[in-house]
């Protein structure tokens, strides 16, 4: 209940449009923190116990941008070369090969982040927009009109403009 009161009464800077349905706004709450900080547990509680309507996991969405043939894969291969592909594939990244490259050199990791993070942000925005489009008070009766976005790198990646609040 403290969450509900503080989330509804605190003023948040918004860079994205909110959907208004019968006087309630659909909000996006970002949950960030380091490994083992309790992000996943907090998000699950927000959805199961406090009734937030959805939980988006940025890690899962980030993995999806590496789908074979995606623009992200093409961009990563253009930067790091075809040596990062699986031996028998023209469009599937061998994550172990790529990992060896980017974990060995910080500048390589930064290049990868500059390529991949915008693709992930686009997918996050698409998911949020999709949830906004289908959200109505009728379909979420008894729920809080809040989407919970879990991302360890939420602020580092510059995704805070998708949010109404950050934990």
N, C-alpha and C positions, 0 to 999 in steps of 0.2 A: 504494500500500500504506500509506503514511503516513496518508492520508485514512481508510482503513478502520479502522486501529488507533485513531486519535484520535476518530473518530466513534463507534466502538463502546465506547470506554472512558470517554468524557467523560459526565458526568451532565448531562442536560438537563431543565429544567423543562417539564412538558407540561401543556397546558390541554385537549388533546383526547385521547380514548382511543386507545391503540395496539392494533392487531390482533396477537395472538400466534399464530403458527403454528409448531408444533414447536420451540419455544424461541427463535425469532427474532421480533423486532418490526419491523413496517413503520414506518419513520421518514420524516419530511418535513424536508428541508433547504432553507432559504430562501437564495437567492443574490440579493444586492442591490448597488447601486452606481450611480454616475452614467453618463451617456451615454459610450460608448467605453471603459468600464472593464473590459470583457472578460467580462461576465456571460454572454452567449450562448455564447461560446467555452468558458468554464468548464463551463457546463451540458451542452453537447454532448460534451465530454470525459468528464464524469461518467457520462453514459449510454453513450457508445460505448466508452470505454477502461476505465472502472472498473465498468461493468455495472449502474449504477443503473437501476431498472426503468422510470422514466418521467420526462419533462420537461414541466412545465406552464409555459406562458408567460403571465403575467398580462396583458400587453398584448393578446394575441390574445383572451383571455377578456374583457377590458374592452371590446373592440370588439363582442363578441357581446351585451353588455347593451344596446346601442343598436339591437337588431333592431326593425324596425317593429312597433308595437303592444305592445312590452314594457312592463312596469311602470316600468322605469327611464326610458323615453321619456316615459311619461305624467307621471312625477314631474318630469322636467326641463322639460317643456312647462308644467306647472303653475307652476313657479318663474320661467321665463324668457319665457313667452308663446308664442303660436302663430307669431310672427314668425320663430322659429328653424326652422320646418318647411320642407321643400322646397315650392316654389310649388304643385305639383300633388299634394301629399300631405297626408293628415290625420294620419299616424302615422310619418313618417320625418323624422328630424332632418337638417337641412342643416348638416353639420359645419363648413363654412366660416363660415356665419352665426354659429353658436354660438361658434366659435373667436374671431371678431372681438370678440364680447362679453366673453368670459372672459379673453382675453389683454390687453384694454384696461384691465381693472379687477381688481385682486387680490381684492377682496371677492367679485366674481362667480365667480372661479375657486374660491375657498373654498366658496362655495355649491354649485357644481357637484360638487366633490369630496365634500362632505357628502352629496349625493344619490347619486352614482354609486358611490363606494367601498364602501358596504355591499352594493349589488347585486353588485359584482364579488366581494367576499368570500364572499357566499352561493354564487355559481357556483364559486369556488375550492374551498370546502368540499364542495360536491356532487361535484366532480371527484375530490377526495382521497378522499372516502367511497366513491365508486364503485370507485376503484382498490383501496382497502382491502378492499372486498367481494369482489372477484375475485382478490385476491392469495392465492396459496398457494405453498408451497415447491416443489411439483411444477411449477407453471406458470412459475416464475421460477428454476428450477434453474440455477445458475451465475451468477445475478445477485445484486446487493446489494439487500436489501429497503429501498430508499430512493427516495422520490419527490423530485425536484428541482423546486423552485418558484422561477422567475425573476421578479423584480419590482423595478424601480428604486425604487418607493415603498413597498416592503414594510413598513418600520418606520414611515414617516410615516403610512401608512394604518391602522396598528394591526392588521396581519394576523399579527403575530408569535405570537399565541396559536394559530395553526394549525400551528406549527412545533415541531420537536424541536431544531433548531439553525439558526444563521445564519452565513453567510459574507459 
